[in-house]
């Protein structure tokens, strides 16, 4: 991947054909979140070949990428996704509430319909000049932090909750957590709408001292830009499960349930899990996880369910209009 590919896309609804130009018997659309472009560039051709071998049918896969919540709203507003591969459960819940996805979507695939998981870590400039090691360091007055907008980006929401939860897990109270998160977001000079745009701001525009983003994204940037950056793992972070779902209303209308379901099942296959692991996404398969164990540094992960009462509760309290984030950011 070239540096130019980090540039933010001009349209969140841009559709990308994956797997080359083929005469397809059918086409499905995967609406996904911002930093998964490179992952699905590898997943899709592998799935297409596997599906052809098993069924004799040729399927094409189109992609749409953007901030996770913005993507969910696009589907809710009419973007006809066959499947969604999001980075948090409440984005799929939104579609279930609109009648596009079955209410029991978490039971349709293993691991609560999350075929892989990740966490958020730090990317700092070479030598870590600001000595950023933990969440409290992001609140220092001389530190500029790059985080995408929690109102539009699951990436941003996970970062917010990781910082908030780090205080609670140490025995601190809500007031202390609010104070820390408020200081961190006061240090955000640019509030991009999605994770890839935030990467561009930090890596290409050279803004900020630290980028907080998904583990797979920091490895991608570090691999592309070589010695310019270092990866820092805080003592604790958030368990970021990436749920998937078939968009029932669309696939039934378009007779796409078979390839759409097969596509999501492929993510759980050994072949799919290996591709995910190679992209620094933490696999569910024990065998694949063991094979790639050296890629994944142990880290204490905070569960949204455990600390915040689940995504619906977290969304209502922190990210809905008038919630904690709006109160914090309005005082910036």
C-alpha positions as CSV (number, residue, x, y, z in Angstrom):
1,X,0.0,0.0,0.0
2,X,1.3,3.4,-0.9
3,X,1.2,6.5,1.3
4,X,-1.4,8.1,-1.1
5,X,-3.8,5.3,-0.2
6,X,-4.0,6.7,3.3
7,X,-5.7,9.8,2.0
8,X,-9.3,10.2,3.2
9,X,-12.0,9.2,0.7
10,X,-14.1,12.1,-0.6
11,X,-17.3,10.1,-0.3
12,X,-18.2,7.7,2.5
13,X,-20.5,5.9,0.0
14,X,-17.8,5.1,-2.5
15,X,-18.2,1.6,-3.7
16,X,-15.1,-0.5,-4.5
17,X,-15.1,-3.6,-6.6
18,X,-13.0,-6.3,-4.9
19,X,-11.5,-9.4,-6.5
20,X,-11.1,-8.0,-10.0
21,X,-13.4,-7.5,-12.9
22,X,-15.4,-10.7,-13.2
23,X,-18.6,-11.8,-15.0
24,X,-20.5,-12.5,-11.8
25,X,-23.6,-14.5,-11.4
26,X,-24.5,-12.2,-8.5
27,X,-23.0,-9.3,-6.5
28,X,-23.1,-8.6,-2.8
29,X,-22.3,-5.3,-1.0
30,X,-20.3,-5.3,2.3
31,X,-20.7,-2.0,4.1
32,X,-17.8,-1.8,6.6
33,X,-15.9,0.6,8.8
34,X,-13.1,2.9,7.9
35,X,-9.9,1.0,8.5
36,X,-10.9,-2.3,7.0
37,X,-10.1,-1.5,3.3
38,X,-6.9,-3.5,3.2
39,X,-8.3,-6.4,5.1
40,X,-11.2,-7.0,2.7
41,X,-9.0,-6.5,-0.3
42,X,-7.5,-9.8,0.8
43,X,-10.6,-11.4,2.2
44,X,-12.8,-10.9,-0.8
45,X,-10.8,-12.7,-3.5
46,X,-10.2,-15.6,-1.2
47,X,-14.0,-15.8,-0.5
48,X,-14.8,-15.5,-4.2
49,X,-12.5,-18.4,-5.0
50,X,-13.8,-20.5,-2.1
51,X,-17.5,-19.9,-3.1
52,X,-16.8,-20.8,-6.7
53,X,-15.1,-24.0,-5.7
54,X,-18.0,-25.0,-3.4
55,X,-21.0,-23.9,-5.4
56,X,-19.8,-23.4,-9.0
57,X,-21.2,-19.9,-8.9
58,X,-19.2,-16.7,-9.5
59,X,-20.0,-13.9,-6.9
60,X,-18.6,-10.4,-6.8
61,X,-18.1,-8.4,-3.7
62,X,-18.4,-4.6,-3.6
63,X,-17.2,-2.6,-0.6
64,X,-18.3,0.6,1.1
65,X,-16.1,2.2,3.8
66,X,-16.5,5.0,6.3
67,X,-16.9,5.8,10.0
68,X,-18.8,2.8,11.5
69,X,-21.8,4.8,12.8
70,X,-22.0,6.9,9.7
71,X,-22.0,3.7,7.6
72,X,-24.8,2.2,9.8
73,X,-26.9,5.4,9.2
74,X,-26.2,5.1,5.5
75,X,-27.7,1.6,5.4
76,X,-30.6,2.8,7.6
77,X,-31.2,5.6,5.1
78,X,-31.2,3.3,2.1
79,X,-27.7,2.1,1.1
80,X,-28.6,-1.5,0.1
81,X,-25.9,-3.5,2.0
82,X,-26.1,-7.3,1.7
83,X,-24.0,-7.6,4.9
84,X,-22.6,-5.2,7.4
85,X,-19.2,-5.7,9.1
86,X,-19.1,-3.0,11.8
87,X,-16.9,-2.4,14.8
88,X,-19.5,-2.1,17.5
89,X,-22.8,-3.8,18.4
90,X,-24.9,-0.7,18.6
91,X,-24.4,0.1,14.9
92,X,-26.0,-3.3,14.1
93,X,-28.6,-2.7,16.8
94,X,-29.6,0.5,14.9
95,X,-30.3,-1.6,11.8
96,X,-32.3,-4.1,13.9
97,X,-34.3,-1.3,15.4
98,X,-35.1,-0.2,11.8
99,X,-36.2,-3.7,10.8
100,X,-33.4,-4.2,8.4
101,X,-31.6,-6.8,10.5
102,X,-33.2,-9.5,12.6
103,X,-33.5,-8.6,16.3
104,X,-31.6,-11.8,17.3
105,X,-28.7,-11.1,15.0
106,X,-26.1,-11.9,17.7
107,X,-27.2,-15.5,17.6
108,X,-26.9,-16.0,13.9
109,X,-23.1,-16.5,14.0
110,X,-20.6,-17.7,16.6
111,X,-19.0,-15.4,19.3
112,X,-22.0,-13.1,19.4
113,X,-21.6,-12.6,15.7
114,X,-18.1,-11.1,16.1
115,X,-15.6,-13.2,14.1
116,X,-12.6,-11.3,15.4
117,X,-11.7,-8.6,17.9
118,X,-9.2,-5.9,18.4
119,X,-8.3,-3.1,20.8
120,X,-7.1,0.5,20.6
121,X,-3.4,1.4,21.2
122,X,-1.1,4.3,20.6
123,X,1.1,5.3,17.7
124,X,3.7,7.9,18.7
125,X,6.5,9.6,16.8
126,X,10.0,8.0,16.8
127,X,11.6,8.1,20.3
128,X,8.2,8.8,21.9
129,X,9.3,12.4,22.7
130,X,6.3,13.1,25.0
131,X,6.8,9.8,26.9
132,X,3.2,8.7,26.3
133,X,2.6,5.3,28.1
134,X,-0.8,5.4,29.6
135,X,-4.2,7.1,29.3
136,X,-3.3,9.8,31.9
137,X,-0.4,10.9,29.6
138,X,-2.9,11.8,26.9
139,X,-4.3,14.5,29.3
140,X,-1.1,16.3,29.7
141,X,-1.4,19.9,28.5
142,X,1.5,19.7,26.0
143,X,0.2,16.6,24.3
144,X,-1.8,16.7,21.0
145,X,-4.0,13.6,20.6
146,X,-5.5,12.4,17.3
147,X,-8.8,10.6,17.8
148,X,-11.8,10.5,15.4
149,X,-15.1,11.8,16.4
150,X,-17.0,9.5,18.8
151,X,-20.3,10.7,17.3
152,X,-19.5,9.2,13.9
153,X,-16.7,6.7,14.5
154,X,-16.7,3.5,16.5
155,X,-12.9,4.0,16.7
156,X,-13.5,7.2,18.5
157,X,-16.1,5.6,20.8
158,X,-13.8,2.8,21.8
159,X,-11.0,5.2,22.6
160,X,-13.4,7.3,24.8
161,X,-14.6,4.3,26.7
162,X,-11.1,2.8,27.1
163,X,-10.0,6.1,28.7
164,X,-13.1,6.3,30.9
165,X,-12.9,2.6,31.9
166,X,-9.2,2.9,32.7
167,X,-10.1,5.1,35.7
168,X,-13.0,2.9,36.9
169,X,-10.9,-0.2,36.7
170,X,-8.3,1.4,39.0
171,X,-11.0,2.2,41.6
172,X,-11.7,5.8,40.5
173,X,-15.1,7.3,40.3
174,X,-17.3,8.7,37.5
175,X,-16.2,12.3,38.3
176,X,-12.5,11.3,37.9
177,X,-13.2,9.5,34.6
178,X,-15.1,12.4,33.3
179,X,-12.3,14.7,34.2
180,X,-9.7,12.6,32.5
181,X,-11.7,12.1,29.3
182,X,-12.5,15.8,29.2
183,X,-8.8,16.7,29.4
184,X,-8.0,14.2,26.6
185,X,-10.5,15.6,24.2
186,X,-9.4,19.2,25.0
187,X,-6.1,18.0,23.5
188,X,-7.6,16.9,20.2
189,X,-6.7,19.5,17.5
190,X,-8.6,17.9,14.6
191,X,-11.8,15.8,15.0
192,X,-12.0,13.6,11.9
193,X,-15.1,11.6,11.1
194,X,-13.4,8.2,10.8
195,X,-10.3,6.2,11.7
196,X,-8.6,6.4,8.3
197,X,-9.0,10.1,8.1
198,X,-7.4,10.4,11.6
199,X,-4.5,8.3,10.4
200,X,-4.0,10.7,7.5
201,X,-4.1,13.6,9.8
202,X,-1.4,12.1,12.0
203,X,0.9,10.3,9.5
204,X,0.6,12.5,6.4
205,X,-0.3,15.9,7.7
206,X,2.1,15.4,10.7
207,X,-0.4,16.8,13.2
208,X,-0.4,15.5,16.8
209,X,1.9,13.7,19.1
210,X,-0.1,10.5,19.3
211,X,-2.7,8.7,17.3
212,X,-5.1,6.4,19.2
213,X,-6.6,3.8,16.9
214,X,-7.2,0.1,16.3
215,X,-4.3,-2.2,16.8
216,X,-4.4,-3.4,13.1
217,X,-4.3,0.2,11.9
218,X,-1.2,1.2,14.0
219,X,0.7,-1.9,12.6
220,X,-0.3,-0.9,9.1
221,X,1.0,2.6,9.5
222,X,4.2,1.5,11.3
223,X,4.8,-1.0,8.5
224,X,4.3,1.6,5.8
225,X,6.3,4.4,7.3
226,X,9.1,2.4,8.9
227,X,11.1,4.1,11.6
228,X,9.0,7.2,11.7
229,X,6.7,5.9,14.4
230,X,6.6,3.6,17.4
231,X,3.7,1.5,18.8
232,X,2.8,1.9,22.5
233,X,0.5,-0.5,24.4
234,X,-1.1,1.1,27.5
235,X,-1.5,-1.1,30.6
236,X,-5.2,-1.5,29.8
237,X,-7.5,-0.9,26.8
238,X,-10.9,-1.8,25.5
239,X,-12.2,-5.1,24.1
240,X,-13.2,-4.1,20.6
241,X,-15.4,-6.8,19.1
242,X,-16.4,-6.4,15.5
243,X,-19.9,-7.7,14.8
244,X,-21.3,-8.8,11.5
245,X,-24.8,-9.3,10.2
246,X,-26.8,-10.2,7.1
247,X,-29.1,-7.3,6.1
248,X,-32.2,-9.5,6.0
249,X,-34.5,-7.0,4.3
250,X,-32.0,-6.5,1.4
251,X,-30.9,-10.1,0.8
252,X,-34.5,-11.4,0.8
253,X,-35.6,-8.7,-1.7
254,X,-32.6,-9.4,-3.9
255,X,-32.4,-13.2,-3.4
256,X,-28.8,-12.9,-1.9
257,X,-29.2,-14.7,1.4
258,X,-27.1,-17.7,0.3
259,X,-23.9,-15.8,-0.8
260,X,-24.3,-13.2,1.9
261,X,-24.4,-15.8,4.6
262,X,-21.6,-17.7,3.1
263,X,-19.5,-14.5,3.0
264,X,-19.8,-14.0,6.8
265,X,-19.3,-17.7,7.5
266,X,-16.0,-17.4,5.5
267,X,-14.7,-15.0,8.1
268,X,-14.9,-17.8,10.7
269,X,-13.2,-20.4,8.4
270,X,-9.5,-21.2,8.9
271,X,-8.7,-19.4,5.7
272,X,-10.6,-16.3,6.7
273,X,-9.2,-16.3,10.3
274,X,-5.7,-16.5,8.9
275,X,-6.2,-13.5,6.7
276,X,-7.6,-11.6,9.6
277,X,-4.6,-12.5,11.8
278,X,-2.1,-11.5,9.1
279,X,-3.8,-8.1,9.2
280,X,-3.2,-7.9,13.0
281,X,-6.9,-8.6,13.9
282,X,-7.2,-11.0,16.8
283,X,-8.8,-14.2,15.6
284,X,-11.4,-16.4,17.4
285,X,-9.9,-19.7,16.2
286,X,-7.6,-21.1,18.9
287,X,-5.4,-22.7,16.3
288,X,-4.9,-19.6,14.3
289,X,-4.5,-17.5,17.4
290,X,-1.8,-19.8,18.6
291,X,0.0,-19.7,15.2
292,X,0.1,-15.9,15.3
293,X,0.5,-15.4,19.0
294,X,3.7,-13.4,18.5
295,X,1.7,-10.8,16.7
296,X,-0.5,-10.0,19.6
297,X,0.9,-8.5,22.8
298,X,-1.0,-9.5,25.9
299,X,-3.0,-6.6,27.3
300,X,-5.7,-6.1,29.9
301,X,-8.9,-5.6,28.0
302,X,-11.9,-3.8,29.5
303,X,-15.3,-5.1,28.4
304,X,-18.1,-2.7,27.4
305,X,-20.6,-5.2,28.8
306,X,-18.8,-5.5,32.1
307,X,-17.9,-1.8,32.8
308,X,-20.6,0.1,30.9
309,X,-23.6,-2.3,31.0
310,X,-23.5,-3.0,27.2
311,X,-23.4,-0.9,24.1
312,X,-27.0,0.3,24.3
313,X,-26.4,1.7,27.8
314,X,-23.0,3.2,26.8
315,X,-24.5,4.8,23.7
316,X,-27.4,6.4,25.6
317,X,-25.3,7.7,28.5
318,X,-22.2,8.8,26.6
319,X,-22.8,9.4,22.9
320,X,-26.5,10.2,22.2
321,X,-27.3,13.9,21.7
322,X,-26.9,15.6,25.1
323,X,-24.9,12.8,26.6
324,X,-21.6,12.9,28.4
325,X,-19.5,13.4,25.2
326,X,-21.5,16.4,24.1
327,X,-21.2,17.9,27.6
328,X,-17.5,17.3,27.7
329,X,-16.8,18.5,24.2
330,X,-19.0,21.6,24.4
331,X,-16.7,22.9,27.2
332,X,-13.6,22.5,25.1
